[in-house]
């Protein structure tokens, strides 16, 4: 690849054009979760630029959060880390690293509606895939999740049998739909349990629950998932270390 093959505004500095093209390639899934980017020298040769300019591009992408450099392994596309997610404050297992059992309750194609349309930045009448999922510990639901995904981006999941869904969805988004989640924002609410909450979570109607809204974005910053998680407030303990 040479400078002449780069797309974008030719008035922009060369390192910006190279950076934008690398972002495009990352967003298209050219490098999987276990595949490092090529060495600096090879990338520099691909783009017809100096190794110093290539190193600057990669350093800036790492600072911006697109890349992560691992000593002895190479440079990788950064995937989102949910160790700081609000959902970790629910009692979902003996260890904070436990992955609870997942049960897909239903998958259905619907129109987005106003709330989801705003979250995903799509039209209100756009089609989405809605996944209802329960997270369980020792067979009992602890979290009720409703996951909204825009179509046709996630078309590969529409006809997928429930038993084929994995406990961790984001690797599936990447492998089946070509979408890599690299960032997310969460908002926490406390509200009374409705009849569905009370029945599934085995709690008293109108007892407090915690509802977490998450909007997840791909490498280009486009929102590609809107998720709500509901769980008992009684099992929610928030801890924040401030340094």
C-alpha positions as CSV (number, residue, x, y, z in Angstrom):
1,X,0.0,0.0,0.0
2,X,1.3,3.5,-0.8
3,X,0.4,7.0,0.0
4,X,-1.6,7.3,-3.3
5,X,-3.9,4.5,-2.2
6,X,-4.9,6.3,1.0
7,X,-8.5,7.7,1.0
8,X,-9.5,10.9,2.8
9,X,-8.8,14.6,2.5
10,X,-5.5,15.0,0.8
11,X,-4.9,18.2,2.6
12,X,-4.6,16.3,5.9
13,X,-1.1,15.3,7.1
14,X,0.1,11.9,6.0
15,X,0.2,10.5,9.5
16,X,-3.5,11.3,10.0
17,X,-4.4,9.6,6.7
18,X,-2.5,6.5,7.7
19,X,-4.1,6.6,11.2
20,X,-7.6,6.8,9.7
21,X,-6.8,3.9,7.3
22,X,-5.6,1.7,10.2
23,X,-8.8,2.5,12.1
24,X,-10.8,1.4,9.1
25,X,-8.9,-1.8,8.8
26,X,-9.3,-2.5,12.5
27,X,-13.0,-1.8,12.3
28,X,-13.3,-4.3,9.5
29,X,-11.8,-6.9,11.7
30,X,-8.5,-7.4,9.8
31,X,-6.8,-8.3,13.1
32,X,-8.6,-10.7,15.5
33,X,-8.3,-10.7,19.3
34,X,-5.2,-13.0,19.2
35,X,-3.6,-11.5,16.1
36,X,-1.1,-8.8,16.5
37,X,-0.7,-6.0,14.0
38,X,2.3,-6.4,11.6
39,X,5.6,-5.1,12.8
40,X,6.3,-1.3,12.5
41,X,8.7,-1.9,9.6
42,X,6.2,-3.9,7.6
43,X,3.4,-1.4,8.1
44,X,5.8,1.4,7.2
45,X,6.6,-0.4,3.9
46,X,2.9,-1.0,3.2
47,X,2.2,2.7,3.5
48,X,5.4,3.9,1.9
49,X,6.3,6.0,4.9
50,X,9.3,6.2,7.3
51,X,9.4,3.9,10.3
52,X,9.5,7.0,12.5
53,X,6.2,8.2,11.1
54,X,4.7,4.7,11.5
55,X,5.8,4.6,15.1
56,X,4.2,8.0,15.7
57,X,0.9,6.7,14.3
58,X,0.9,3.6,16.4
59,X,1.9,5.5,19.6
60,X,-1.0,8.0,19.0
61,X,-3.5,5.2,18.4
62,X,-2.4,3.5,21.6
63,X,-2.8,6.8,23.5
64,X,-6.2,7.3,22.0
65,X,-7.2,3.8,23.2
66,X,-7.4,2.0,19.9
67,X,-4.3,-0.2,20.4
68,X,-2.6,-2.0,23.3
69,X,1.0,-2.9,23.3
70,X,2.1,-6.1,25.2
71,X,5.7,-6.6,25.9
72,X,7.0,-9.7,24.1
73,X,3.7,-10.3,22.2
74,X,3.2,-7.3,20.0
75,X,0.5,-4.6,19.3
76,X,-3.1,-5.6,19.4
77,X,-6.5,-3.9,18.8
78,X,-7.8,-3.0,22.2
79,X,-11.0,-4.8,23.3
80,X,-13.3,-3.4,26.0
81,X,-12.5,-4.3,29.6
82,X,-15.6,-4.6,31.8
83,X,-13.8,-5.1,35.1
84,X,-15.2,-1.6,36.0
85,X,-18.8,-2.4,34.9
86,X,-21.6,-1.7,37.4
87,X,-22.8,-5.3,36.9
88,X,-19.8,-6.6,38.9
89,X,-21.3,-5.2,42.1
90,X,-24.1,-7.7,42.0
91,X,-23.4,-11.0,43.8
92,X,-22.9,-13.2,40.8
93,X,-20.6,-15.8,42.2
94,X,-17.9,-16.5,44.8
95,X,-15.3,-14.6,42.9
96,X,-15.5,-11.2,41.1
97,X,-14.1,-13.1,38.0
98,X,-16.8,-15.7,38.0
99,X,-18.9,-15.9,34.8
100,X,-22.5,-16.7,35.7
101,X,-24.6,-19.1,33.7
102,X,-26.5,-17.6,30.8
103,X,-30.0,-18.5,29.6
104,X,-31.4,-17.1,26.4
105,X,-35.1,-16.6,27.0
106,X,-36.1,-15.2,23.6
107,X,-34.8,-13.5,20.5
108,X,-37.2,-11.3,18.4
109,X,-37.0,-8.8,15.6
110,X,-38.8,-5.6,16.5
111,X,-38.9,-1.9,15.6
112,X,-36.6,0.2,17.7
113,X,-38.9,2.6,19.3
114,X,-37.9,6.0,20.7
115,X,-35.7,5.1,23.6
116,X,-33.6,2.5,21.8
117,X,-33.4,4.7,18.7
118,X,-31.8,7.5,20.7
119,X,-29.4,5.1,22.3
120,X,-28.3,3.4,19.0
121,X,-28.6,6.6,16.9
122,X,-31.0,5.0,14.5
123,X,-34.5,5.7,13.2
124,X,-37.4,4.9,15.5
125,X,-38.9,2.5,12.9
126,X,-35.6,0.7,12.2
127,X,-35.5,-3.0,12.8
128,X,-33.5,-4.4,15.7
129,X,-32.9,-7.7,17.3
130,X,-34.0,-8.0,20.9
131,X,-32.5,-10.7,23.1
132,X,-33.9,-11.5,26.5
133,X,-31.3,-13.2,28.7
134,X,-31.1,-14.3,32.3
135,X,-27.8,-14.6,34.2
136,X,-28.1,-17.3,36.8
137,X,-26.1,-18.5,39.8
138,X,-26.9,-22.0,41.0
139,X,-29.9,-22.1,38.7
140,X,-31.5,-18.9,40.1
141,X,-31.8,-15.7,38.0
142,X,-29.7,-12.9,39.4
143,X,-29.8,-10.5,36.4
144,X,-32.5,-10.0,33.8
145,X,-31.0,-8.5,30.6
146,X,-32.6,-7.0,27.5
147,X,-30.2,-6.5,24.7
148,X,-31.0,-4.4,21.6
149,X,-28.9,-4.8,18.4
150,X,-29.3,-2.9,15.1
151,X,-30.1,-4.8,11.9
152,X,-28.7,-5.8,9.5
153,X,-25.4,-5.5,11.4
154,X,-26.4,-8.4,13.7
155,X,-28.4,-10.4,11.1
156,X,-26.2,-13.5,11.8
157,X,-27.7,-13.8,15.3
158,X,-31.4,-13.6,14.2
159,X,-31.8,-17.3,13.4
160,X,-29.1,-18.6,15.8
161,X,-30.4,-21.3,18.1
162,X,-30.5,-20.3,21.8
163,X,-28.1,-23.1,22.8
164,X,-25.4,-21.6,20.4
165,X,-25.2,-18.3,22.3
166,X,-22.1,-18.2,24.5
167,X,-22.0,-16.7,28.0
168,X,-19.8,-13.8,26.7
169,X,-21.6,-12.1,23.8
170,X,-18.9,-9.7,22.7
171,X,-16.6,-12.3,21.2
172,X,-19.6,-13.6,19.3
173,X,-20.3,-10.1,18.0
174,X,-16.8,-10.0,16.6
175,X,-16.6,-13.5,15.2
176,X,-20.1,-13.7,13.7
177,X,-21.0,-10.1,12.9
178,X,-17.6,-8.3,12.5
179,X,-18.3,-5.8,15.3
180,X,-15.6,-5.3,17.9
181,X,-16.8,-3.6,21.1
182,X,-14.1,-1.2,22.3
183,X,-15.9,1.2,24.7
184,X,-19.2,1.5,26.6
185,X,-21.0,3.9,28.9
186,X,-23.3,2.8,31.8
187,X,-26.0,4.6,33.8
188,X,-27.4,3.2,37.0
189,X,-30.9,3.7,38.3
190,X,-32.8,2.4,41.4
191,X,-36.5,1.7,40.9
192,X,-39.3,-0.5,42.2
193,X,-39.6,-4.1,40.9
194,X,-42.5,-4.7,38.5
195,X,-44.3,-8.0,38.3
196,X,-41.8,-9.6,35.8
197,X,-38.9,-8.6,38.1
198,X,-40.6,-10.0,41.2
199,X,-41.5,-13.3,39.5
200,X,-38.1,-14.0,37.9
201,X,-35.9,-12.6,40.7
202,X,-38.1,-14.2,43.4
203,X,-38.6,-10.9,45.3
204,X,-41.4,-8.8,46.6
205,X,-43.3,-6.6,44.1
206,X,-42.1,-2.9,44.3
207,X,-39.0,-3.9,46.3
208,X,-36.0,-1.9,45.0
209,X,-34.0,-3.1,42.0
210,X,-31.0,-1.7,40.3
211,X,-31.3,-1.1,36.6
212,X,-28.1,-0.6,34.5
213,X,-28.3,0.9,31.0
214,X,-25.3,0.2,28.9
215,X,-24.5,1.6,25.4
216,X,-21.6,-0.2,23.8
217,X,-19.7,1.2,20.8
218,X,-17.4,-0.2,18.1
219,X,-14.0,1.1,17.2
220,X,-15.3,3.9,15.2
221,X,-17.4,5.1,18.1
222,X,-20.7,4.0,16.6
223,X,-23.3,2.7,19.2
224,X,-24.0,-1.0,18.3
225,X,-25.6,-2.4,21.5
226,X,-28.1,-1.0,24.0
227,X,-28.5,-3.2,27.0
228,X,-30.5,-3.0,30.2
229,X,-29.7,-5.2,33.2
230,X,-32.0,-5.6,36.2
231,X,-31.1,-7.1,39.6
232,X,-32.0,-7.0,43.2
233,X,-30.7,-3.9,45.0
234,X,-30.3,-6.1,48.1
235,X,-27.5,-8.0,46.3
236,X,-25.8,-4.8,45.0
237,X,-22.8,-3.3,46.8
238,X,-20.9,-0.4,45.2
239,X,-17.3,0.1,46.0
240,X,-15.0,2.7,44.4
241,X,-11.3,3.2,45.2
242,X,-10.3,6.8,44.7
243,X,-6.6,7.6,44.4
